[in-house]
Amino acid sequence: MSIRDERKQQSRQALLDAALHLSTSGRSFSSISLREVAREVGLVPTAFYRHFQDMEALGQELVDQVSLHLKSLIHQLGQSYLQHSGSAKTRTSIELFVQAVNHSPQQWQFMIAERWGGSETVRIAIAREIEFLIEDLAIDLCKLETFKHIKEAKDLQVLSTILINMSFTWAMTWINLPKQFTIDHLLEQQNLFIDNAATQVRLLFRGISNWEPQNA
């Protein structure tokens, strides 16, 4: 890659990062203007068009980028669950999950907020990517001994859908805890949250371990 191409790529990424920052700072993506994004990275508005046709195109690429990050994270967490053994492995997986949320809260905030946001293009892109996340997680679930008795792919799809939706709820709840509690009570609430999330997973997995498909 030439220096010129590298700089162009850096400017493109800077625009994506700026849009992510602005849309997770109390604003919706649809309320952010092209001029604001360009100004955030020190570019004139006309320079924006060297990288994206419009804000909708930027939004679609931002969804793709954020989704790729979350897909990698969820897969890693699934692999971690497979590698751990014993009764504490569910709690360990939840602890790893919240650590990952702490590392990239803006990605989670963007996907959660814009899933029901004002931009139809972004909503559709997110819905598509969530379907991909569900399919990938269902493939990972097939590898768990707990679910070997489930023969219907659609049943694993349902379980995967529940887990993905739960993960979004967990992420947003975790992100909001520091806003709701003082430092004196925050650690206690975070531990309580991890315990509750782990219990939810255990209850869900216990139920699915006894699952028998209904006869049509």
C-alpha positions as CSV (number, residue, x, y, z in Angstrom):
1,M,0.0,0.0,0.0
2,S,1.4,3.4,-1.0
3,I,1.6,6.3,1.5
4,R,-1.2,8.0,-0.3
5,D,-3.4,5.0,0.0
6,E,-2.5,4.5,3.6
7,R,-3.4,8.1,4.4
8,K,-6.7,7.7,2.5
9,Q,-7.5,4.6,4.6
10,Q,-6.6,6.5,7.8
11,S,-9.0,9.3,6.9
12,R,-11.7,6.8,6.0
13,Q,-11.3,5.1,9.3
14,A,-11.2,8.4,11.1
15,L,-14.6,9.3,9.7
16,L,-16.0,5.9,10.8
17,D,-14.6,6.4,14.3
18,A,-16.0,9.9,14.5
19,A,-19.5,8.8,13.5
20,L,-19.3,6.0,16.1
21,H,-18.2,8.5,18.8
22,L,-20.9,11.1,17.9
23,S,-23.7,8.5,17.7
24,T,-22.9,7.1,21.1
25,S,-22.7,10.5,22.9
26,G,-26.4,10.9,23.4
27,R,-27.2,11.4,19.8
28,S,-28.8,9.0,17.2
29,F,-26.9,8.3,14.0
30,S,-29.7,9.8,11.9
31,S,-29.4,13.1,13.7
32,I,-25.7,13.5,12.8
33,S,-24.8,15.5,9.7
34,L,-22.1,14.9,7.2
35,R,-20.6,18.2,8.1
36,E,-20.4,17.3,11.8
37,V,-18.5,14.1,11.0
38,A,-16.1,15.8,8.7
39,R,-15.5,18.6,11.2
40,E,-14.8,16.0,13.9
41,V,-11.8,14.7,12.0
42,G,-10.6,18.1,10.6
43,L,-11.8,17.6,7.1
44,V,-13.8,19.9,4.9
45,P,-17.3,18.5,3.9
46,T,-16.3,18.0,0.3
47,A,-13.5,15.7,1.4
48,F,-16.1,13.4,2.9
49,Y,-17.2,12.4,-0.6
50,R,-13.8,11.0,-1.4
51,H,-14.6,8.2,1.0
52,F,-18.4,7.8,1.2
53,Q,-21.3,8.6,-1.1
54,D,-23.4,9.8,1.8
55,M,-24.1,9.2,5.5
56,E,-26.1,6.2,4.7
57,A,-23.1,4.6,3.0
58,L,-21.0,5.4,6.0
59,G,-23.6,4.0,8.3
60,Q,-23.7,0.7,6.4
61,E,-19.9,0.3,6.6
62,L,-19.9,1.2,10.3
63,V,-22.5,-1.5,10.9
64,D,-20.3,-4.0,9.0
65,Q,-17.2,-3.0,11.0
66,V,-18.9,-3.1,14.4
67,S,-20.6,-6.4,13.6
68,L,-17.3,-8.0,12.6
69,H,-15.9,-7.0,15.9
70,L,-18.8,-8.4,17.9
71,K,-18.8,-11.6,15.8
72,S,-15.2,-12.2,16.7
73,L,-15.9,-11.5,20.4
74,I,-18.9,-13.8,20.6
75,H,-17.0,-16.6,18.9
76,Q,-14.1,-16.2,21.3
77,L,-16.5,-16.3,24.3
78,G,-18.0,-19.5,22.8
79,Q,-14.6,-21.0,22.5
80,S,-13.7,-20.0,26.1
81,Y,-16.9,-21.7,27.3
82,L,-15.9,-24.9,25.5
83,Q,-12.4,-24.8,27.0
84,H,-13.4,-24.3,30.6
85,S,-14.8,-27.0,32.8
86,G,-16.5,-27.2,36.2
87,S,-19.4,-25.4,37.7
88,A,-17.7,-22.0,37.6
89,K,-17.3,-21.9,33.8
90,T,-20.6,-20.0,33.2
91,R,-19.6,-17.2,35.6
92,T,-16.1,-17.1,34.0
93,S,-17.7,-16.7,30.6
94,I,-19.8,-13.8,31.9
95,E,-16.8,-12.2,33.5
96,L,-15.0,-12.4,30.1
97,F,-18.0,-10.9,28.4
98,V,-18.2,-7.8,30.6
99,Q,-14.5,-7.3,30.3
100,A,-15.0,-7.3,26.5
101,V,-17.8,-4.8,26.9
102,N,-15.6,-2.6,29.0
103,H,-13.0,-2.7,26.2
104,S,-15.4,-1.6,23.4
105,P,-18.5,-0.1,24.9
106,Q,-19.2,2.2,21.9
107,Q,-19.6,-0.8,19.5
108,W,-22.3,-2.3,21.8
109,Q,-24.0,1.1,22.3
110,F,-24.2,1.7,18.6
111,M,-25.7,-1.7,17.7
112,I,-28.2,-1.5,20.5
113,A,-29.4,2.1,20.0
114,E,-29.4,2.0,16.2
115,R,-31.1,-1.4,16.1
116,W,-34.3,0.6,16.6
117,G,-33.0,4.0,15.5
118,G,-34.1,6.5,13.0
119,S,-32.1,5.5,9.9
120,E,-33.9,2.8,8.0
121,T,-30.7,1.8,6.1
122,V,-28.8,1.3,9.3
123,R,-31.7,-0.6,10.9
124,I,-31.9,-3.0,8.0
125,A,-28.1,-3.5,8.0
126,I,-28.1,-4.2,11.7
127,A,-31.0,-6.7,11.4
128,R,-29.0,-8.5,8.7
129,E,-25.9,-8.6,10.8
130,I,-27.8,-9.9,13.8
131,E,-29.1,-12.7,11.8
132,F,-25.5,-13.6,10.9
133,L,-24.5,-13.4,14.5
134,I,-27.4,-15.8,15.4
135,E,-26.4,-18.3,12.7
136,D,-22.7,-18.3,13.8
137,L,-23.6,-18.8,17.4
138,A,-25.9,-21.6,16.5
139,I,-23.0,-23.3,14.8
140,D,-20.9,-22.9,17.9
141,L,-23.7,-24.3,20.1
142,C,-23.7,-27.5,18.0
143,K,-20.3,-28.2,19.5
144,L,-21.5,-28.2,23.1
145,E,-22.1,-31.7,24.5
146,T,-25.1,-30.3,26.3
147,F,-27.0,-29.8,23.1
148,K,-26.0,-32.9,21.2
149,H,-29.5,-34.3,21.7
150,I,-31.1,-31.4,19.8
151,K,-31.6,-32.6,16.2
152,E,-33.6,-29.7,14.9
153,A,-31.5,-26.8,13.6
154,K,-34.4,-24.4,14.2
155,D,-34.4,-25.2,17.9
156,L,-30.7,-24.2,18.1
157,Q,-31.6,-21.0,16.1
158,V,-34.2,-20.1,18.8
159,L,-31.6,-20.7,21.6
160,S,-29.1,-18.6,19.7
161,T,-31.6,-15.8,19.2
162,I,-32.3,-15.7,22.9
163,L,-28.6,-15.6,23.8
164,I,-27.8,-12.9,21.3
165,N,-30.7,-10.7,22.6
166,M,-29.6,-11.4,26.2
167,S,-26.1,-10.3,25.4
168,F,-27.3,-7.0,24.1
169,T,-29.4,-6.5,27.3
170,W,-26.4,-7.5,29.4
171,A,-24.1,-5.1,27.6
172,M,-26.4,-2.1,27.9
173,T,-27.1,-2.9,31.6
174,W,-23.4,-3.3,32.4
175,I,-22.5,0.0,30.6
176,N,-25.2,1.8,32.6
177,L,-24.2,0.5,36.0
178,P,-21.5,3.2,36.6
179,K,-24.2,5.9,35.8
180,Q,-26.6,4.4,38.4
181,F,-24.4,3.7,41.4
182,T,-21.7,5.5,43.3
183,I,-18.2,4.0,43.5
184,D,-19.0,2.7,47.0
185,H,-21.8,0.5,45.7
186,L,-20.7,-0.1,42.1
187,L,-18.5,-3.2,42.7
188,E,-21.3,-4.9,44.7
189,Q,-23.8,-4.2,41.9
190,Q,-21.4,-5.4,39.2
191,N,-20.8,-8.7,41.1
192,L,-24.6,-9.1,41.6
193,F,-25.1,-8.5,37.8
194,I,-22.5,-11.2,36.9
195,D,-24.2,-13.6,39.3
196,N,-27.6,-12.9,37.9
197,A,-26.5,-13.2,34.3
198,A,-24.7,-16.5,35.0
199,T,-27.9,-17.8,36.7
200,Q,-29.9,-16.8,33.6
201,V,-27.6,-18.9,31.4
202,R,-27.6,-21.9,33.7
203,L,-31.4,-21.8,33.9
204,L,-31.6,-21.5,30.1
205,F,-29.1,-24.3,29.5
206,R,-30.8,-26.5,32.1
207,G,-34.1,-26.1,30.3
208,I,-32.6,-26.8,26.9
209,S,-30.8,-29.9,28.2
210,N,-34.3,-31.4,28.9
211,W,-35.8,-30.1,25.6
212,E,-37.9,-32.4,23.5
213,P,-39.3,-31.0,20.3
214,Q,-43.1,-30.8,20.1
215,N,-44.8,-33.1,17.7
216,A,-46.5,-31.3,14.8
